[in-house]
Amino acid sequence: MSSERLQRLEEKIAYLERHVTEQDKVILELGDTLAKLRLELRALRERSGGAVQGDAEQAPVDERPPHY
């Protein structure tokens, strides 16, 4: 194996290792953000008195439909 080819392979490996490390950091940040958003959503649901049930939203009783 020529030294030039070996050097190119080593450069590619170094690039890929750096890329994987950067992706790991981003995934960890996204996981932290998701956890924070879940806590905020839970707090909003509790504060709204359970107006939002599961994934379906319920309109407040005094809200008029959009066609009025």
N, CA and C atoms as a LAMMPS dump frame, in Angstrom:
ITEM: TIMESTEP
0
ITEM: NUMBER OF ATOMS
204
ITEM: BOX BOUNDS ff ff ff
-5.0000000000000000e+02 5.0000000000000000e+02
-5.0000000000000000e+02 5.0000000000000000e+02
-5.0000000000000000e+02 5.0000000000000000e+02
ITEM: ATOMS id mol type element x y z
1 1 1 N 0.859 -1.168 0
2 1 2 C 0 0 0
3 1 3 C 0.905 1.231 0
4 2 1 N 0.644 2.142 -0.912
5 2 2 C 1.487 3.334 -1.003
6 2 3 C 1.247 4.252 0.19
7 3 1 N 2.261 5.029 0.502
8 3 2 C 2.142 5.929 1.658
9 3 3 C 1.097 7.02 1.395
10 4 1 N 0.956 7.424 0.123
11 4 2 C -0.049 8.445 -0.212
12 4 3 C -1.462 7.907 0.027
13 5 1 N -1.685 6.679 -0.383
14 5 2 C -3.004 6.064 -0.183
15 5 3 C -3.279 5.873 1.304
16 6 1 N -2.279 5.448 2.027
17 6 2 C -2.421 5.267 3.469
18 6 3 C -2.734 6.598 4.15
19 7 1 N -2.079 7.658 3.727
20 7 2 C -2.333 8.982 4.299
21 7 3 C -3.769 9.427 4.017
22 8 1 N -4.254 9.212 2.792
23 8 2 C -5.637 9.573 2.464
24 8 3 C -6.628 8.8 3.324
25 9 1 N -6.371 7.519 3.529
26 9 2 C -7.251 6.717 4.377
27 9 3 C -7.238 7.209 5.817
28 10 1 N -6.065 7.55 6.322
29 10 2 C -5.967 8.08 7.685
30 10 3 C -6.708 9.401 7.82
31 11 1 N -6.62 10.251 6.798
32 11 2 C -7.34 11.523 6.815
33 11 3 C -8.848 11.288 6.82
34 12 1 N -9.312 10.345 6.016
35 12 2 C -10.74 10.034 5.978
36 12 3 C -11.221 9.503 7.323
37 13 1 N -10.425 8.642 7.939
38 13 2 C -10.802 8.094 9.241
39 13 3 C -10.869 9.204 10.277
40 14 1 N -9.887 10.102 10.259
41 14 2 C -9.881 11.22 11.211
42 14 3 C -11.109 12.096 11.004
43 15 1 N -11.436 12.379 9.744
44 15 2 C -12.621 13.191 9.451
45 15 3 C -13.88 12.493 9.969
46 16 1 N -14.023 11.201 9.693
47 16 2 C -15.214 10.469 10.119
48 16 3 C -15.315 10.385 11.644
49 17 1 N -14.189 10.21 12.314
50 17 2 C -14.208 10.176 13.772
51 17 3 C -14.659 11.517 14.337
52 18 1 N -14.166 12.616 13.766
53 18 2 C -14.578 13.953 14.211
54 18 3 C -16.065 14.165 13.942
55 19 1 N -16.509 13.72 12.796
56 19 2 C -17.915 13.876 12.429
57 19 3 C -18.826 13.101 13.397
58 20 1 N -18.454 11.899 13.745
59 20 2 C -19.235 11.09 14.679
60 20 3 C -19.277 11.76 16.046
61 21 1 N -18.156 12.308 16.487
62 21 2 C -18.109 13 17.775
63 21 3 C -19.036 14.207 17.771
64 22 1 N -19.028 14.973 16.684
65 22 2 C -19.913 16.133 16.574
66 22 3 C -21.378 15.7 16.568
67 23 1 N -21.685 14.628 15.871
68 23 2 C -23.062 14.125 15.844
69 23 3 C -23.507 13.672 17.226
70 24 1 N -22.623 13.024 17.968
71 24 2 C -22.955 12.598 19.326
72 24 3 C -23.321 13.799 20.198
73 25 1 N -22.545 14.872 20.076
74 25 2 C -22.827 16.081 20.854
75 25 3 C -24.197 16.646 20.499
76 26 1 N -24.504 16.694 19.212
77 26 2 C -25.793 17.236 18.767
78 26 3 C -26.937 16.369 19.27
79 27 1 N -26.788 15.067 19.195
80 27 2 C -27.842 14.161 19.661
81 27 3 C -28.066 14.333 21.156
82 28 1 N -27.004 14.484 21.928
83 28 2 C -27.155 14.707 23.368
84 28 3 C -27.867 16.023 23.643
85 29 1 N -27.523 17.083 22.906
86 29 2 C -28.191 18.375 23.066
87 29 3 C -29.68 18.258 22.721
88 30 1 N -29.985 17.547 21.646
89 30 2 C -31.38 17.367 21.255
90 30 3 C -32.151 16.582 22.315
91 31 1 N -31.513 15.591 22.906
92 31 2 C -32.148 14.829 23.975
93 31 3 C -32.449 15.711 25.175
94 32 1 N -31.497 16.578 25.545
95 32 2 C -31.716 17.508 26.655
96 32 3 C -32.854 18.474 26.339
97 33 1 N -32.857 18.994 25.112
98 33 2 C -33.914 19.919 24.699
99 33 3 C -35.27 19.233 24.733
100 34 1 N -35.33 18.005 24.262
101 34 2 C -36.585 17.258 24.268
102 34 3 C -37.079 17.034 25.693
103 35 1 N -36.184 16.709 26.59
104 35 2 C -36.573 16.498 27.988
105 35 3 C -37.124 17.79 28.595
106 36 1 N -36.481 18.921 28.312
107 36 2 C -36.96 20.215 28.817
108 36 3 C -38.33 20.544 28.243
109 37 1 N -38.51 20.3 26.948
110 37 2 C -39.793 20.596 26.312
111 37 3 C -40.912 19.721 26.874
112 38 1 N -40.598 18.471 27.17
113 38 2 C -41.601 17.593 27.774
114 38 3 C -42.022 18.118 29.146
115 39 1 N -41.047 18.591 29.936
116 39 2 C -41.376 19.159 31.243
117 39 3 C -42.24 20.412 31.088
118 40 1 N -41.891 21.268 30.141
119 40 2 C -42.681 22.479 29.902
120 40 3 C -44.094 22.127 29.451
121 41 1 N -44.217 21.149 28.57
122 41 2 C -45.533 20.734 28.093
123 41 3 C -46.374 20.186 29.235
124 42 1 N -45.761 19.378 30.091
125 42 2 C -46.474 18.832 31.239
126 42 3 C -46.949 19.961 32.155
127 43 1 N -46.082 20.954 32.386
128 43 2 C -46.453 22.086 33.237
129 43 3 C -47.603 22.872 32.603
130 44 1 N -47.557 23.073 31.291
131 44 2 C -48.636 23.793 30.611
132 44 3 C -49.953 23.029 30.701
133 45 1 N -49.872 21.713 30.553
134 45 2 C -51.095 20.911 30.651
135 45 3 C -51.677 20.992 32.053
136 46 1 N -50.821 20.944 33.062
137 46 2 C -51.304 21.033 34.44
138 46 3 C -51.874 22.418 34.721
139 47 1 N -51.214 23.456 34.209
140 47 2 C -51.668 24.823 34.44
141 47 3 C -52.996 25.092 33.74
142 48 1 N -53.221 24.464 32.586
143 48 2 C -54.456 24.707 31.845
144 48 3 C -55.629 23.932 32.439
145 49 1 N -55.381 23.196 33.478
146 49 2 C -56.463 22.469 34.133
147 49 3 C -56.892 21.237 33.374
148 50 1 N -56.019 20.699 32.569
149 50 2 C -56.358 19.486 31.836
150 50 3 C -57.201 19.751 30.605
151 51 1 N -57.148 20.977 30.076
152 51 2 C -57.917 21.289 28.866
153 51 3 C -57.41 20.476 27.68
154 52 1 N -56.176 20.043 27.749
155 52 2 C -55.614 19.219 26.677
156 52 3 C -55.525 17.793 27.202
157 53 1 N -56.231 16.9 26.553
158 53 2 C -56.242 15.496 26.96
159 53 3 C -55.459 14.684 25.943
160 54 1 N -54.362 14.095 26.361
161 54 2 C -53.567 13.274 25.453
162 54 3 C -53.057 14.086 24.28
163 55 1 N -53.263 13.581 23.068
164 55 2 C -52.813 14.294 21.882
165 55 3 C -53.892 15.187 21.286
166 56 1 N -55.139 15 21.687
167 56 2 C -56.236 15.781 21.124
168 56 3 C -56.487 17.011 21.985
169 57 1 N -56.636 18.154 21.333
170 57 2 C -56.924 19.388 22.06
171 57 3 C -58.432 19.594 22.122
172 58 1 N -58.905 20.076 23.272
173 58 2 C -60.313 20.399 23.423
174 58 3 C -60.43 21.912 23.518
175 59 1 N -61.352 22.496 22.76
176 59 2 C -61.556 23.939 22.796
177 59 3 C -62.236 24.315 24.101
178 60 1 N -61.85 25.46 24.687
179 60 2 C -62.533 25.923 25.889
180 60 3 C -64.023 26.123 25.617
181 61 1 N -64.834 26 26.64
182 61 2 C -66.285 26.058 26.483
183 61 3 C -66.738 27.396 25.921
184 62 1 N -66.123 28.503 26.333
185 62 2 C -66.58 29.828 25.912
186 62 3 C -65.967 30.29 24.572
187 63 1 N -65.156 29.452 23.931
188 63 2 C -64.552 29.842 22.666
189 63 3 C -65.517 29.597 21.525
190 64 1 N -65.661 30.59 20.648
191 64 2 C -66.564 30.462 19.504
192 64 3 C -65.863 29.731 18.369
193 65 1 N -66.589 28.926 17.63
194 65 2 C -66.004 28.24 16.474
195 65 3 C -65.537 29.275 15.439
196 66 1 N -64.597 28.918 14.575
197 66 2 C -64.025 29.874 13.624
198 66 3 C -65.012 30.399 12.582
199 67 1 N -66.134 29.709 12.349
200 67 2 C -67.044 30.166 11.3
201 67 3 C -67.983 31.273 11.786
202 68 1 N -67.928 31.688 13.043
203 68 2 C -68.767 32.794 13.533
204 68 3 C -68.09 34.098 13.313
